[in-house]
Structures are given as C-alpha cells and as structure tokens.
Amino acid sequence: MCRHIAYVGEPVALGEILSAPAHSLVRQSFEPRHQKHGTVNADGFGVGWYADGDHVPGRYRRTGPVWGDEGFADLARVVRSTALLAAVRDATFAGADGEAAAAPFAEGRLLFSHNGAVPGWPGSLAGPAGALPPERLLTLAARSDSALIWALVLHRVAEGGEVSRAVAGTILDVADAAPGSRLNLLVTDGSLIVATAWGDTLWYLHEPGRRTVVASEPYDDDPHWREVADRTLLAATDTDVSLTPLKEPTA
C-alpha cells in the first residue's frame, strides 16, 4: 500500500521529481513496479515543499487519484524547491477523514509519510498510545494508524530526541505492540531525510553535493539507484547517506 518519495538538493520544479520521470510517483499511483501490498494508489495524495525564507513547508493534498488532478499538474509545473516529500495512498480501511488522512502530515518544519499498515489497529496500539499526553491524542491529524505513528514520533522529538532516534524508537515500540506491522516511514525537515525499510521496498539515489532522492521505488532506470535492506534506518542529506540496521524488538 502507498508509495512515497523525498528529495533534497538543487532547486527543481516539483514535476521534475514527481511526474516527469518514466516511472514517477504519478505513474506509481496506477502502475507501481515494486509494490508488495496493493495495486492501485488512488485513495488520496499529497506533496509538501519548502520555500526560501519560510520556515513552514507548504502542502497540497487531495482525496482522489493524483493522475486526474489538474491543480496538481499546474502546481508541479511551476513550483520549485530544494526539498519535498510526496505520497500517493492506498487506504488500508475506508474512512471519513478525506484529505486529512493523506500524507504528508506536518508539524512545524517536519513532513511525514507512512507506507504500510498496523495489524489489529486500533486496539493493537493502545499500549504505545498510552504514552502520549491527552492533548496529542485529541489533536491527531486523522483517525488512522499513520496519524498515531506520526504522533508517537512527534512526542519523542518534543522530549528532545533527534529525528532519527525518534523514528527508530517509534518503529521498535509499534513493532513490539503489533508484530507483523509494515513500517516504512519517511520524514524530512527540508535538509535531512530520515526513512525506514520495514516490510516494504525502499531505494535511494545519491549524487553528493547535488541531490539525494529516497523513494519506495526508483522513478527511472538510472543504474545508480540502490535498494535499502529490510529492517534499516536511512538518514541522508544532499551530501551524505548513512544506513543503520534495526533489530526486531524481541532480538
């Protein structure tokens, strides 16, 4: 379910990353090449990007398929940025939250997406949710496993944790509470990308000093794309990529 992508690097039009490549995110919404779960990602989409001089990223999200949205086509053609995060959604469960349930979720400078699913939701995450302050639970972005995972990450960040540690800690908590969860997370603050491969595919393309792209699957056939091993945390900027193995909670 779902495909997502993040970019940091030289300024580009959003469409150069999201719609122009032969196997772009737009095409992955109806014809993914590496998706393990689900076939069509038509239950919503979104993109977040960063503008010069503005601390808070802009977002454009909708409930329908990205391929038929004329507003997105215009936006992708004219908006340029040095960083973005975008996703197309295959919903695990039907819901009434509309575009509120479409990634990227946002808080402050951070953008977030979750590719995966938590079995037994919502009951399976009652334990991790109990660690959250009531105000965080009452202000969830949507009624979904992804929104609760995002709240868990933000809670760790608010307590002073680095984004990479917050993501890794959340993965282990959720995987412990709900074994079999698929937890490919993607977070950016406009300069750093943090991602996990946990149950689904993850790839990256790195040209030091020029760009780094992290995605569910390659958007073209460039031979420099590298697949990330399952149970791995990736942290990247436009100059560096690091990969850290993640262990199962019971290991």
C-alpha positions in Angstrom: 0.0 0.0 0.0 1.1 3.5 -0.8 4.2 4.9 -2.5 6.2 7.9 -1.2 9.3 9.9 -2.1 11.5 12.7 -0.6 14.1 14.9 -2.3 16.8 17.3 -1.1 19.2 19.1 -3.3 19.4 21.7 -6.1 16.3 23.7 -6.8 13.9 21.7 -9.1 10.3 22.0 -10.3 8.2 19.6 -8.3 7.2 17.9 -11.6 10.8 17.1 -12.4 10.7 14.6 -9.5 7.0 13.7 -9.2 5.6 13.5 -12.8 8.3 13.8 -15.5 10.3 10.6 -14.9 9.2 7.5 -16.8 8.2 5.7 -13.6 7.4 8.8 -11.5 5.2 8.9 -8.4 2.3 9.8 -10.6 2.7 6.6 -12.6 3.3 4.6 -9.4 -0.2 5.6 -8.3 -1.7 3.3 -11.0 1.3 1.2 -12.1 3.9 0.6 -9.4 6.7 -1.7 -10.2 7.9 -2.9 -6.8 4.8 -2.6 -4.6 4.3 -5.7 -2.4 0.9 -4.9 -1.0 -2.0 -3.5 -3.0 -2.0 -2.5 -6.7 -3.5 1.0 -7.2 -2.8 4.1 -5.0 -5.9 6.2 -5.7 -7.2 7.0 -2.3 -5.5 10.3 -2.0 -2.2 12.0 -2.5 -0.2 14.9 -1.3 3.0 16.9 -1.6 4.9 19.2 0.8 7.7 21.5 -0.2 9.9 24.3 1.2 10.1 27.9 0.0 13.0 30.2 0.5 12.6 32.3 3.7 9.6 30.4 5.1 10.2 28.0 8.0 6.9 26.1 7.5 6.5 23.9 4.4 3.5 24.3 2.0 1.3 21.4 1.3 -1.2 20.3 -1.4 -3.4 17.3 -0.5 -6.5 15.7 -2.1 -8.7 12.7 -1.6 -8.8 11.3 -5.2 -6.2 9.9 -7.6 -3.3 12.2 -8.5 -3.5 11.4 -12.2 -6.7 13.3 -12.6 -6.0 16.4 -10.6 -5.4 19.5 -12.8 -4.4 21.6 -9.8 -1.6 19.3 -9.0 -0.4 19.3 -12.6 -0.2 23.1 -12.6 1.5 23.2 -9.2 4.1 20.6 -10.2 4.9 22.6 -13.3 5.6 26.0 -11.7 6.6 25.5 -8.1 10.4 25.0 -7.4 12.0 23.9 -4.2 15.2 22.4 -2.8 13.2 19.8 -0.8 9.9 18.0 -1.0 8.0 15.0 0.4 5.1 13.4 -1.6 3.0 10.3 -1.3 0.1 8.5 -3.1 -2.3 6.5 -0.9 -3.9 3.1 -0.9 -6.0 3.2 2.2 -6.0 0.2 4.5 -9.5 1.0 5.8 -12.3 3.2 4.4 -12.6 6.4 6.4 -14.3 9.8 6.5 -11.2 11.9 7.1 -10.7 12.8 3.5 -7.6 14.7 2.7 -6.7 15.0 6.4 -5.6 11.3 6.1 -3.4 11.9 3.1 0.3 12.3 3.6 2.4 14.3 4.1 1.4 15.1 7.7 3.1 18.1 9.0 4.1 19.9 12.2 6.5 22.9 12.3 9.2 22.2 9.8 8.7 18.5 9.6 6.8 16.5 6.9 5.9 12.8 7.4 4.6 9.8 5.5 3.9 6.2 6.3 3.9 3.4 3.8 2.5 0.3 5.5 -0.1 -0.9 7.9 -0.5 -1.9 11.6 -2.4 -5.2 12.1 -5.1 -5.1 14.7 -5.4 -1.3 14.5 -6.6 0.5 16.7 -6.5 -1.9 19.6 -3.0 -3.1 18.9 -1.6 0.3 19.5 -3.3 1.0 22.8 -0.1 0.5 24.7 2.1 2.9 22.7 -0.8 5.4 22.6 -0.9 5.4 26.4 2.5 7.1 26.5 1.1 10.2 24.7 -0.3 13.2 26.6 -4.1 13.6 26.2 -3.7 16.7 24.1 -1.6 14.8 21.5 -4.3 12.1 21.2 -7.1 14.7 20.9 -5.3 16.5 18.1 -4.4 13.5 15.9 -4.3 14.6 12.2 -6.6 11.8 11.2 -8.2 8.5 12.5 -5.6 6.2 11.2 -2.6 4.1 12.2 -0.3 6.5 10.2 -1.6 9.6 12.2 -0.9 7.8 15.5 2.6 6.7 14.4 3.2 10.4 13.5 2.1 11.5 17.0 4.4 9.0 18.6 7.4 10.3 16.5 6.5 13.9 17.4 6.2 13.0 21.1 9.8 11.7 21.1 11.0 14.8 19.2 9.3 17.1 21.7 11.1 15.3 24.5 14.4 16.4 22.9 15.1 13.4 20.7 16.8 13.7 17.3 14.5 12.8 14.4 16.5 9.7 13.5 16.3 8.4 17.1 12.6 9.3 17.4 11.8 7.4 14.2 13.8 4.3 15.3 12.3 4.3 18.7 8.8 4.6 17.4 9.4 1.7 14.9 10.5 -0.6 17.7 7.6 0.4 20.0 5.0 -0.2 17.3 6.6 -3.4 16.0 6.7 -4.7 19.6 3.0 -3.9 20.2 1.8 -5.1 16.8 4.1 -7.8 15.3 3.8 -8.0 11.6 3.4 -4.3 11.1 4.8 -2.7 7.9 6.5 0.5 8.9 8.2 2.3 6.1 8.4 5.8 7.5 9.6 8.9 5.7 10.4 12.3 7.4 12.2 15.4 6.3 12.9 18.9 7.7 14.0 20.3 4.4 17.6 19.3 4.7 17.6 15.9 6.4 15.7 12.9 5.2 15.0 10.0 7.6 13.5 6.8 6.3 12.9 3.2 7.3 12.6 0.0 5.4 10.4 -2.3 7.5 8.2 -4.6 5.5 8.2 -2.9 2.1 10.7 -1.6 -0.5 12.9 1.5 -0.1 15.5 2.9 -2.6 17.8 5.9 -2.7 19.7 7.8 -5.4 22.6 9.9 -4.2 24.7 12.4 -6.2 26.9 14.1 -3.5 26.5 17.9 -3.4 23.7 17.8 -6.0 20.8 15.7 -4.8 19.5 12.8 -2.7 16.2 11.1 -3.5 14.7 8.5 -1.2 11.7 6.6 -2.5 9.5 3.5 -2.2 10.8 2.6 -5.7 13.0 4.2 -8.4 11.3 6.7 -10.7 13.6 5.8 -13.6 16.2 3.2 -14.7 19.3 5.1 -13.6 21.7 2.3 -12.5 22.8 4.4 -9.5 19.7 3.7 -7.6 20.4 1.5 -4.5 17.9 -0.7 -2.6 17.8 -0.4 1.2 17.8 -3.7 3.1 14.8 -4.5 5.1 15.0 -3.5 8.8 17.2 -0.5 8.1 17.1 3.2 9.1 18.4 5.6 6.5 19.5 9.2 7.2 20.5 11.4 4.3 21.3 15.0 3.3 22.3 16.1 -0.2 26.0 15.3 0.7 25.8 12.1 2.7 23.8 8.9 3.2 24.1 6.6 6.3 22.4 3.2 6.8 21.8 1.7 10.2 20.4 -1.8 10.8 17.3 -2.1 13.0 16.7 -5.1 15.1 13.4 -6.8 15.8 12.1 -5.8 19.3 12.4 -9.4 20.6 16.0 -9.9 19.2 
